């Protein structure tokens, strides 16, 4: 009897000792079956739980902000209009002054006996006034008034006057009008661009005419210079020979050209 009781007790003790080992195995199996979580995910979850934002999100926000399109002045912005108006006023002043100056140069050339050069200056004076009138018209369409101009210049010898005219045309061709046209083009002001281009293209014609006249004067051959010039009433383009059927700048019919053949 005692022997049987002892056996039962030993079996019970053995069962109790085996229980931790089974529980340990169960815990181990459960840990293997749990879903894997990366450290990054853990950090994000923790940050979210704490109401924080991940640094990567901040970087994305900054990057997106940096890629936002920069604000640019539209074609009709105040700055663009102001620049065009100032340029047109400067051009108007210059062309008005040039017209008066060349008229005075024509008178001086006539006094010195250089009739053909006087005709050239008379023609270019008319041409520059056409440019001034075009610039004025654009300013008026922009609801601006052209400035009042009191031309300031000095009249010297015809030789010196021709050299002065060449220098003035060279500046307008190389600097003034290209700069003014670039501004008008950027602002997409087609009317201003047209007026400026008319003057620019014409000054490119005037400069070689003056150079030809100066060379003839220096070589005592002014009698070989043309005795008639034709001026386009639209753009001021100036011809010293038989003109084309239409102006090469404004397409104005040649029958409308202004003839300059007398002083």
PASEBA-1860 file (N, C-alpha, C; in nm, 3 decimals):
! residues 263
1> XXXXXXXX> 0.084/-0.120/0.000/0.000/0.000/0.000/0.086/0.124/0.000 ~ 0.181/0.129/0.096/0.274/0.242/0.104/0.355/0.255/-0.023 ~ 0.388/0.140/-0.080/0.465/0.140/-0.202/0.387/0.204/-0.315 ~ 0.259/0.176/-0.326/0.173/0.231/-0.430/0.158/0.382/-0.414 ~ 0.142/0.423/-0.288/0.127/0.568/-0.261/0.253/0.642/-0.301 ~ 0.368/0.582/-0.273/0.496/0.644/-0.307/0.510/0.660/-0.458 ~ 0.466/0.559/-0.530/0.474/0.567/-0.677/0.388/0.681/-0.731 ~ 0.266/0.695/-0.676/0.173/0.800/-0.720/0.233/0.938/-0.693
9> XXXXXXXX> 0.293/0.952/-0.576/0.354/1.081/-0.539/0.468/1.116/-0.633 ~ 0.553/1.016/-0.660/0.668/1.041/-0.750/0.620/1.082/-0.890 ~ 0.514/1.019/-0.938/0.461/1.052/-1.069/0.406/1.195/-1.073 ~ 0.342/1.234/-0.963/0.285/1.369/-0.955/0.396/1.472/-0.956 ~ 0.502/1.446/-0.881/0.616/1.540/-0.876/0.680/1.552/-1.014 ~ 0.695/1.437/-1.082/0.755/1.439/-1.216/0.671/1.522/-1.314 ~ 0.538/1.515/-1.302/0.449/1.594/-1.389/0.466/1.742/-1.367 ~ 0.477/1.779/-1.238/0.493/1.922/-1.206/0.623/1.976/-1.263
17> XXXXXXXX> 0.731/1.896/-1.253/0.862/1.939/-1.302/0.863/1.956/-1.454 ~ 0.780/1.881/-1.525/0.777/1.888/-1.670/0.699/2.009/-1.722 ~ 0.613/2.070/-1.645/0.526/2.180/-1.691/0.604/2.304/-1.738 ~ 0.705/2.357/-1.672/0.779/2.475/-1.720/0.838/2.453/-1.857 ~ 0.890/2.335/-1.883/0.950/2.306/-2.013/0.848/2.319/-2.123 ~ 0.725/2.275/-2.102/0.619/2.285/-2.202/0.580/2.429/-2.224 ~ 0.569/2.505/-2.114/0.533/2.648/-2.126/0.640/2.726/-2.201 ~ 0.767/2.689/-2.177/0.877/2.756/-2.245/0.870/2.733/-2.394
25> XXXXXXXX> 0.839/2.610/-2.435/0.827/2.578/-2.576/0.713/2.653/-2.640 ~ 0.605/2.670/-2.568/0.487/2.739/-2.620/0.520/2.885/-2.645 ~ 0.593/2.947/-2.550/0.631/3.088/-2.567/0.722/3.104/-2.687 ~ 0.817/3.008/-2.704/0.910/3.013/-2.815/0.838/3.004/-2.948 ~ 0.740/2.916/-2.959/0.666/2.899/-3.082/0.587/3.025/-3.116 ~ 0.527/3.084/-3.011/0.448/3.205/-3.033/0.537/3.319/-3.085 ~ 0.659/3.332/-3.034/0.747/3.440/-3.078/0.789/3.420/-3.223 ~ 0.804/3.305/-3.270/0.842/3.278/-3.409/0.728/3.312/-3.504
33> XXXXXXXX> 0.606/3.294/-3.457/0.491/3.316/-3.543/0.447/3.463/-3.547 ~ 0.501/3.548/-3.459/0.460/3.689/-3.456/0.511/3.761/-3.581 ~ 0.434/3.859/-3.639/0.477/3.932/-3.760/0.602/4.014/-3.732 ~ 0.695/4.016/-3.829/0.819/4.091/-3.813/0.795/4.241/-3.834 ~ 0.861/4.324/-3.756/0.849/4.469/-3.766/0.989/4.528/-3.771 ~ 1.015/4.613/-3.874/1.148/4.672/-3.885/1.164/4.782/-3.783 ~ 1.291/4.819/-3.759/1.317/4.923/-3.661/1.259/5.057/-3.708 ~ 1.262/5.078/-3.839/1.208/5.203/-3.893/1.059/5.214/-3.869
41> XXXXXXXX> 0.990/5.101/-3.892/0.846/5.100/-3.870/0.814/5.121/-3.723 ~ 0.897/5.064/-3.640/0.875/5.079/-3.498/0.891/5.224/-3.457 ~ 0.996/5.286/-3.508/1.019/5.427/-3.475/0.906/5.515/-3.525 ~ 0.857/5.485/-3.647/0.747/5.563/-3.701/0.621/5.546/-3.620 ~ 0.595/5.426/-3.581/0.475/5.399/-3.501/0.483/5.470/-3.368 ~ 0.602/5.468/-3.310/0.621/5.535/-3.181/0.603/5.684/-3.196 ~ 0.662/5.740/-3.305/0.651/5.883/-3.327/0.507/5.924/-3.349 ~ 0.434/5.841/-3.424/0.294/5.870/-3.451/0.212/5.866/-3.324
49> XXXXXXXX> 0.243/5.770/-3.242/0.170/5.758/-3.116/0.195/5.878/-3.027 ~ 0.316/5.937/-3.039/0.352/6.053/-2.957/0.316/6.184/-3.023 ~ 0.250/6.178/-3.140/0.211/6.300/-3.209/0.326/6.368/-3.280 ~ 0.436/6.298/-3.312/0.552/6.356/-3.378/0.547/6.324/-3.526 ~ 0.624/6.403/-3.609/0.633/6.380/-3.753/0.771/6.330/-3.785 ~ 0.777/6.234/-3.874/0.906/6.177/-3.913/0.989/6.280/-3.987 ~ 1.121/6.275/-3.969/1.210/6.371/-4.033/1.202/6.362/-4.184 ~ 1.179/6.240/-4.236/1.170/6.223/-4.380/1.054/6.303/-4.436
57> XXXXXXXX> 0.944/6.309/-4.361/0.830/6.386/-4.406/0.864/6.533/-4.412 ~ 0.943/6.582/-4.316/0.986/6.721/-4.318/1.072/6.750/-4.440 ~ 1.162/6.655/-4.471/1.248/6.674/-4.588/1.167/6.679/-4.715 ~ 1.065/6.592/-4.725/0.980/6.591/-4.844/0.907/6.723/-4.858 ~ 0.860/6.774/-4.745/0.786/6.900/-4.748/0.877/7.013/-4.795 ~ 1.001/7.015/-4.744/1.095/7.118/-4.783/1.131/7.105/-4.930 ~ 1.148/6.982/-4.977/1.181/6.960/-5.117/1.069/7.007/-5.207 ~ 0.946/6.973/-5.169/0.832/7.015/-5.248/0.820/7.167/-5.249
65> XXXXXXXX> 0.850/7.228/-5.135/0.843/7.372/-5.128/0.948/7.434/-5.219 ~ 1.067/7.375/-5.225/1.173/7.427/-5.309/1.143/7.413/-5.456 ~ 1.055/7.317/-5.492/1.023/7.294/-5.632/0.905/7.377/-5.678 ~ 0.848/7.456/-5.591/0.734/7.538/-5.631/0.779/7.639/-5.735 ~ 0.699/7.664/-5.838/0.740/7.758/-5.943/0.760/7.897/-5.889 ~ 0.869/7.958/-5.931/0.897/8.094/-5.885/0.800/8.191/-5.949 ~ 0.765/8.294/-5.876/0.674/8.394/-5.928/0.748/8.486/-6.024 ~ 0.691/8.507/-6.138/0.752/8.596/-6.237/0.653/8.706/-6.271
73> XXXXXXXX> 0.706/8.819/-6.317/0.619/8.929/-6.355/0.551/8.895/-6.487 ~ 0.420/8.900/-6.493/0.350/8.873/-6.618/0.379/8.984/-6.719 ~ 0.342/8.957/-6.845/0.371/9.052/-6.951/0.312/9.189/-6.923 ~ 0.199/9.193/-6.855/0.135/9.319/-6.830/0.166/9.377/-6.695 ~ 0.272/9.334/-6.630/0.304/9.382/-6.497/0.342/9.528/-6.500 ~ 0.333/9.592/-6.384/0.364/9.734/-6.371/0.509/9.762/-6.410 ~ 0.601/9.677/-6.365/0.742/9.698/-6.394/0.769/9.694/-6.544 ~ 0.710/9.599/-6.614/0.732/9.585/-6.758/0.676/9.706/-6.832
81> XXXXXXXX> 0.558/9.749/-6.794/0.497/9.866/-6.858/0.580/9.991/-6.835 ~ 0.628/10.006/-6.714/0.709/10.122/-6.681/0.836/10.125/-6.763 ~ 0.900/10.009/-6.778/1.023/10.002/-6.856/0.998/10.038/-7.002 ~ 0.891/9.987/-7.059/0.859/10.016/-7.199/0.827/10.164/-7.218 ~ 0.750/10.219/-7.127/0.715/10.361/-7.136/0.840/10.448/-7.129 ~ 0.928/10.418/-7.035/1.052/10.495/-7.022/1.137/10.484/-7.149 ~ 1.144/10.362/-7.204/1.222/10.342/-7.326/1.164/10.420/-7.444 ~ 1.032/10.417/-7.456/0.967/10.489/-7.566/0.985/10.640/-7.551
89> XXXXXXXX> 0.981/10.688/-7.429/1.002/10.832/-7.408/1.145/10.872/-7.442 ~ 1.239/10.784/-7.406/1.379/10.810/-7.442/1.398/10.809/-7.593 ~ 1.337/10.709/-7.658/1.346/10.699/-7.803/1.279/10.817/-7.871 ~ 1.165/10.858/-7.819/1.094/10.974/-7.876/1.181/11.099/-7.866 ~ 1.241/11.119/-7.751/1.328/11.235/-7.730/1.447/11.230/-7.826 ~ 1.507/11.113/-7.841/1.621/11.099/-7.929/1.587/11.123/-8.074 ~ 1.474/11.069/-8.119/1.435/11.085/-8.259/1.393/11.229/-8.289 ~ 1.325/11.293/-8.195/1.286/11.432/-8.214/1.409/11.522/-8.224
97> XXXXXXXX> 1.506/11.495/-8.137/1.631/11.571/-8.141/1.707/11.546/-8.271 ~ 1.714/11.420/-8.313/1.784/11.385/-8.436/1.720/11.453/-8.557 ~ 1.587/11.458/-8.559/1.518/11.521/-8.671/1.555/11.669/-8.681 ~ 1.552/11.737/-8.568/1.587/11.880/-8.567/1.735/11.900/-8.602 ~ 1.820/11.814/-8.550/1.964/11.826/-8.574/1.997/11.805/-8.721 ~ 1.937/11.700/-8.781/1.967/11.673/-8.922/1.913/11.783/-9.013 ~ 1.803/11.845/-8.972/1.751/11.958/-9.051/1.851/12.073/-9.048 ~ 1.911/12.095/-8.931/2.013/12.201/-8.918/2.139/12.163/-8.996
105> XXXXXXXX> 2.173/12.033/-8.993/2.289/11.987/-9.070/2.266/12.005/-9.220 ~ 2.142/11.985/-9.263/2.108/12.003/-9.405/2.129/12.149/-9.446 ~ 2.086/12.239/-9.361/2.104/12.382/-9.389/2.253/12.418/-9.397 ~ 2.333/12.361/-9.305/2.476/12.387/-9.305/2.542/12.332/-9.431 ~ 2.504/12.212/-9.472/2.561/12.151/-9.593/2.527/12.234/-9.716 ~ 2.405/12.287/-9.718/2.364/12.372/-9.831/2.449/12.499/-9.833 ~ 2.473/12.557/-9.716/2.555/12.678/-9.707/2.697/12.652/-9.757 ~ 2.746/12.531/-9.733/2.883/12.498/-9.774/2.889/12.448/-9.917
113> XXXXXXXX> 2.776/12.442/-9.984/2.773/12.404/-10.125/2.761/12.255/-10.150 ~ 2.730/12.178/-10.046/2.717/12.033/-10.063/2.568/11.997/-10.074 ~ 2.513/12.021/-10.191/2.369/12.005/-10.212/2.324/11.861/-10.190 ~ 2.398/11.766/-10.244/2.358/11.625/-10.231/2.359/11.580/-10.084 ~ 2.457/11.627/-10.009/2.460/11.592/-9.866/2.346/11.662/-9.792 ~ 2.314/11.782/-9.835/2.201/11.853/-9.775/2.071/11.775/-9.798 ~ 2.057/11.718/-9.917/1.937/11.638/-9.947/1.932/11.513/-9.858 ~ 2.047/11.453/-9.837/2.053/11.335/-9.750/2.008/11.371/-9.609
121> XXXXXXXX> 2.059/11.479/-9.555/2.021/11.520/-9.420/1.872/11.557/-9.413 ~ 1.820/11.618/-9.519/1.678/11.652/-9.521/1.592/11.525/-9.519 ~ 1.637/11.424/-9.594/1.562/11.298/-9.599/1.565/11.227/-9.463 ~ 1.684/11.222/-9.402/1.694/11.152/-9.273/1.621/11.229/-9.163 ~ 1.617/11.362/-9.175/1.541/11.441/-9.078/1.392/11.402/-9.084 ~ 1.342/11.387/-9.204/1.200/11.346/-9.221/1.181/11.205/-9.166 ~ 1.276/11.119/-9.191/1.268/10.981/-9.144/1.264/10.974/-8.991 ~ 1.350/11.050/-8.926/1.354/11.047/-8.779/1.225/11.102/-8.718
129> XXXXXXXX> 1.162/11.197/-8.786/1.035/11.249/-8.735/0.925/11.143/-8.746 ~ 0.932/11.059/-8.849/0.835/10.948/-8.861/0.854/10.852/-8.744 ~ 0.978/10.825/-8.708/1.003/10.738/-8.592/0.947/10.800/-8.465 ~ 0.970/10.929/-8.447/0.919/10.998/-8.328/0.766/10.991/-8.323 ~ 0.702/11.011/-8.436/0.555/11.005/-8.441/0.505/10.865/-8.408 ~ 0.575/10.763/-8.456/0.536/10.625/-8.424/0.548/10.599/-8.274 ~ 0.658/10.642/-8.215/0.678/10.622/-8.071/0.569/10.697/-7.992 ~ 0.535/10.818/-8.037/0.432/10.896/-7.971/0.298/10.822/-7.974
137> XXXXXXXX> 0.266/10.764/-8.088/0.139/10.693/-8.103/0.130/10.576/-8.006 ~ 0.239/10.503/-7.989/0.239/10.390/-7.896/0.221/10.440/-7.753 ~ 0.289/10.547/-7.718/0.274/10.605/-7.584/0.130/10.648/-7.558 ~ 0.069/10.709/-7.657/-0.070/10.753/-7.640/-0.165/10.635/-7.623 ~ -0.138/10.526/-7.694/-0.221/10.406/-7.678/-0.202/10.346/-7.538 ~ -0.087/10.375/-7.476/-0.062/10.328/-7.339/-0.106/10.434/-7.238 ~ -0.182/10.533/-7.289/-0.237/10.641/-7.206/-0.128/10.725/-7.140 ~ -0.023/10.750/-7.217/0.087/10.834/-7.172/0.111/10.946/-7.273
145> XXXXXXXX> 0.161/11.058/-7.224/0.188/11.171/-7.310/0.337/11.179/-7.339 ~ 0.371/11.194/-7.466/0.512/11.208/-7.503/0.570/11.333/-7.440 ~ 0.695/11.329/-7.400/0.756/11.444/-7.334/0.774/11.563/-7.428 ~ 0.779/11.681/-7.370/0.811/11.801/-7.447/0.962/11.806/-7.463 ~ 1.008/11.821/-7.587/1.151/11.813/-7.616/1.203/11.947/-7.667 ~ 1.314/11.990/-7.610/1.386/12.108/-7.658/1.523/12.060/-7.706 ~ 1.535/12.026/-7.835/1.659/11.967/-7.887/1.782/12.051/-7.856 ~ 1.884/11.981/-7.808/2.011/12.045/-7.776/2.121/11.981/-7.862
153> XXXXXXXX> 2.185/12.062/-7.943/2.294/12.012/-8.027/2.372/12.131/-8.080 ~ 2.486/12.103/-8.138/2.568/12.209/-8.198/2.595/12.173/-8.343 ~ 2.598/12.273/-8.429/2.623/12.254/-8.571/2.768/12.293/-8.600 ~ 2.840/12.203/-8.664/2.980/12.229/-8.698/2.995/12.224/-8.849 ~ 3.108/12.183/-8.896/3.126/12.169/-9.041/3.051/12.046/-9.090 ~ 3.025/12.040/-9.218/2.954/11.924/-9.273/3.032/11.796/-9.249 ~ 3.162/11.805/-9.259/3.244/11.686/-9.234/3.222/11.638/-9.089 ~ 3.225/11.730/-8.997/3.207/11.695/-8.855/3.063/11.651/-8.829
161> XXXXXXXX> 2.971/11.713/-8.897/2.829/11.677/-8.879/2.802/11.534/-8.927 ~ 2.866/11.497/-9.037/2.851/11.360/-9.086/2.911/11.260/-8.987 ~ 3.026/11.293/-8.932/3.090/11.204/-8.833/3.001/11.190/-8.710 ~ 2.938/11.300/-8.668/2.847/11.295/-8.553/2.725/11.209/-8.584 ~ 2.673/11.221/-8.704/2.556/11.141/-8.743/2.589/10.993/-8.745 ~ 2.707/10.961/-8.796/2.750/10.820/-8.801/2.760/10.764/-8.660 ~ 2.818/10.839/-8.567/2.832/10.793/-8.429/2.696/10.773/-8.363 ~ 2.604/10.865/-8.390/2.471/10.853/-8.331/2.396/10.731/-8.382
169> XXXXXXXX> 2.403/10.707/-8.512/2.337/10.590/-8.569/2.400/10.461/-8.517 ~ 2.533/10.461/-8.503/2.602/10.342/-8.454/2.555/10.305/-8.314 ~ 2.536/10.405/-8.228/2.489/10.379/-8.091/2.347/10.321/-8.093 ~ 2.261/10.378/-8.174/2.123/10.330/-8.179/2.116/10.187/-8.232 ~ 2.203/10.156/-8.329/2.202/10.023/-8.390/2.259/9.918/-8.296 ~ 2.367/9.953/-8.229/2.439/9.853/-8.148/2.386/9.840/-8.006 ~ 2.329/9.946/-7.953/2.294/9.945/-7.810/2.149/9.981/-7.781 ~ 2.111/10.104/-7.814/1.981/10.154/-7.768/1.863/10.072/-7.817
177> XXXXXXXX> 1.848/10.063/-7.947/1.730/9.993/-7.997/1.730/9.843/-7.970 ~ 1.843/9.773/-7.978/1.841/9.631/-7.940/1.795/9.611/-7.795 ~ 1.841/9.696/-7.704/1.800/9.685/-7.564/1.652/9.713/-7.548 ~ 1.604/9.819/-7.613/1.463/9.855/-7.602/1.374/9.747/-7.663 ~ 1.417/9.689/-7.774/1.339/9.584/-7.840/1.334/9.458/-7.754 ~ 1.444/9.428/-7.686/1.446/9.310/-7.600/1.345/9.324/-7.487 ~ 1.334/9.443/-7.431/1.237/9.468/-7.324/1.095/9.454/-7.376 ~ 1.067/9.513/-7.491/0.933/9.504/-7.550/0.898/9.361/-7.585
185> XXXXXXXX> 0.995/9.284/-7.632/0.971/9.145/-7.669/0.943/9.060/-7.545 ~ 1.019/9.083/-7.439/0.998/9.008/-7.315/0.860/9.035/-7.258 ~ 0.817/9.159/-7.268/0.685/9.197/-7.215/0.573/9.166/-7.314 ~ 0.610/9.119/-7.433/0.512/9.083/-7.536/0.425/9.203/-7.575 ~ 0.488/9.321/-7.585/0.418/9.440/-7.632/0.449/9.456/-7.780 ~ 0.363/9.403/-7.864/0.389/9.399/-8.007/0.388/9.536/-8.072 ~ 0.304/9.625/-8.024/0.297/9.758/-8.084/0.427/9.835/-8.059 ~ 0.476/9.829/-7.935/0.603/9.895/-7.904/0.716/9.830/-7.983
193> XXXXXXXX> 0.714/9.699/-7.992/0.818/9.627/-8.064/0.821/9.666/-8.211 ~ 0.704/9.684/-8.270/0.696/9.724/-8.412/0.756/9.862/-8.433 ~ 0.717/9.957/-8.350/0.768/10.093/-8.363/0.919/10.098/-8.345 ~ 0.969/10.027/-8.246/1.112/10.025/-8.219/1.188/9.956/-8.332 ~ 1.129/9.851/-8.385/1.194/9.777/-8.494/1.200/9.861/-8.622 ~ 1.094/9.938/-8.648/1.095/10.027/-8.764/1.215/10.122/-8.757 ~ 1.234/10.182/-8.640/1.345/10.277/-8.623/1.480/10.204/-8.634 ~ 1.489/10.090/-8.570/1.614/10.013/-8.571/1.655/9.976/-8.713
201> XXXXXXXX> 1.562/9.924/-8.790/1.592/9.881/-8.926/1.630/10.001/-9.013 ~ 1.567/10.113/-8.991/1.596/10.232/-9.070/1.733/10.290/-9.038 ~ 1.768/10.292/-8.908/1.900/10.343/-8.871/2.010/10.259/-8.934 ~ 1.982/10.133/-8.956/2.079/10.048/-9.024/2.100/10.091/-9.169 ~ 2.000/10.160/-9.224/2.013/10.215/-9.360/2.083/10.351/-9.357 ~ 2.055/10.430/-9.255/2.111/10.565/-9.248/2.263/10.564/-9.233 ~ 2.312/10.477/-9.148/2.456/10.477/-9.119/2.542/10.461/-9.247 ~ 2.516/10.362/-9.331/2.597/10.351/-9.454/2.577/10.468/-9.550
209> XXXXXXXX> 2.459/10.531/-9.548/2.438/10.648/-9.634/2.527/10.763/-9.589 ~ 2.538/10.781/-9.458/2.627/10.885/-9.405/2.773/10.851/-9.435 ~ 2.809/10.727/-9.420/2.947/10.685/-9.446/2.983/10.707/-9.594 ~ 2.889/10.679/-9.681/2.910/10.701/-9.825/2.929/10.850/-9.854 ~ 2.847/10.932/-9.788/2.857/11.077/-9.809/2.988/11.132/-9.755 ~ 3.032/11.084/-9.639/3.158/11.130/-9.581/3.276/11.092/-9.669 ~ 3.273/10.971/-9.722/3.381/10.926/-9.810/3.386/11.012/-9.936 ~ 3.268/11.046/-9.990/3.263/11.130/-10.110/3.315/11.270/-10.079
217> XXXXXXXX> 3.282/11.322/-9.961/3.329/11.454/-9.922/3.481/11.456/-9.907 ~ 3.533/11.354/-9.846/3.678/11.347/-9.825/3.754/11.332/-9.956 ~ 3.689/11.274/-10.055/3.754/11.252/-10.185/3.712/11.356/-10.290 ~ 3.643/11.462/-10.242/3.597/11.568/-10.333/3.512/11.513/-10.446 ~ 3.423/11.420/-10.412/3.337/11.358/-10.513/3.189/11.366/-10.474 ~ 3.150/11.472/-10.405/3.011/11.483/-10.360/2.914/11.491/-10.477 ~ 2.963/11.531/-10.594/2.876/11.538/-10.711/2.828/11.402/-10.757 ~ 2.893/11.296/-10.710/2.853/11.160/-10.750/2.742/11.104/-10.660
225> XXXXXXXX> 2.710/11.176/-10.554/2.606/11.130/-10.461/2.468/11.147/-10.523 ~ 2.369/11.070/-10.478/2.233/11.079/-10.532/2.173/11.218/-10.515 ~ 2.087/11.253/-10.609/2.017/11.382/-10.603/1.873/11.365/-10.560 ~ 1.838/11.245/-10.517/1.701/11.220/-10.471/1.701/11.105/-10.371 ~ 1.616/11.119/-10.270/1.598/11.014/-10.169/1.448/10.990/-10.153 ~ 1.412/10.870/-10.118/1.272/10.835/-10.096/1.256/10.779/-9.955 ~ 1.154/10.826/-9.886/1.133/10.788/-9.747/0.997/10.721/-9.730 ~ 0.998/10.605/-9.668/0.872/10.535/-9.642/0.796/10.610/-9.533
233> XXXXXXXX> 0.670/10.645/-9.558/0.593/10.721/-9.459/0.550/10.639/-9.338 ~ 0.563/10.507/-9.347/0.520/10.420/-9.238/0.631/10.394/-9.138 ~ 0.749/10.358/-9.190/0.859/10.321/-9.101/0.979/10.413/-9.108 ~ 0.982/10.501/-9.210/1.094/10.592/-9.223/1.211/10.536/-9.302 ~ 1.199/10.414/-9.349/1.309/10.354/-9.426/1.345/10.446/-9.542 ~ 1.475/10.460/-9.568/1.523/10.560/-9.664/1.598/10.493/-9.778 ~ 1.560/10.529/-9.901/1.620/10.470/-10.022/1.692/10.579/-10.101 ~ 1.810/10.544/-10.153/1.887/10.638/-10.234/1.892/10.595/-10.380
241> XXXXXXXX> 1.811/10.499/-10.415/1.804/10.451/-10.554/1.659/10.409/-10.581 ~ 1.637/10.353/-10.697/1.502/10.308/-10.731/1.452/10.211/-10.624 ~ 1.341/10.241/-10.560/1.293/10.157/-10.449/1.222/10.031/-10.500 ~ 1.205/9.932/-10.413/1.127/9.813/-10.449/0.979/9.850/-10.456 ~ 0.897/9.758/-10.502/0.754/9.787/-10.512/0.692/9.813/-10.375 ~ 0.748/9.747/-10.274/0.700/9.768/-10.136/0.821/9.786/-10.044 ~ 0.802/9.863/-9.942/0.910/9.883/-9.845/0.952/9.750/-9.787 ~ 1.081/9.728/-9.777/1.132/9.601/-9.727/1.114/9.586/-9.576
249> XXXXXXXX> 1.073/9.693/-9.510/1.052/9.686/-9.366/0.903/9.680/-9.332 ~ 0.826/9.774/-9.387/0.684/9.784/-9.349/0.587/9.736/-9.457 ~ 0.637/9.701/-9.574/0.556/9.656/-9.686/0.465/9.765/-9.741 ~ 0.498/9.889/-9.714/0.420/10.001/-9.769/0.447/10.014/-9.919 ~ 0.343/10.033/-10.001/0.364/10.047/-10.147/0.454/10.166/-10.178 ~ 0.544/10.149/-10.276/0.642/10.253/-10.307/0.578/10.381/-10.360 ~ 0.458/10.372/-10.417/0.394/10.494/-10.468/0.357/10.591/-10.355 ~ 0.361/10.544/-10.234/0.332/10.632/-10.120/0.459/10.694/-10.061
257> XXXXXXX> 0.575/10.656/-10.111/0.701/10.707/-10.057/0.711/10.860/-10.074 ~ 0.779/10.923/-9.981/0.800/11.067/-9.984/0.930/11.096/-10.061 ~ 0.920/11.177/-10.163/1.037/11.212/-10.245/1.106/11.334/-10.189 ~ 1.235/11.324/-10.171/1.317/11.437/-10.127/1.418/11.465/-10.237 ~ 1.389/11.565/-10.320/1.478/11.597/-10.432/1.500/11.749/-10.448 ~ 1.458/11.823/-10.349/1.480/11.968/-10.353/1.495/12.018/-10.210 ~ 1.563/12.129/-10.195/1.588/12.184/-10.063/1.489/12.295/-10.030
END
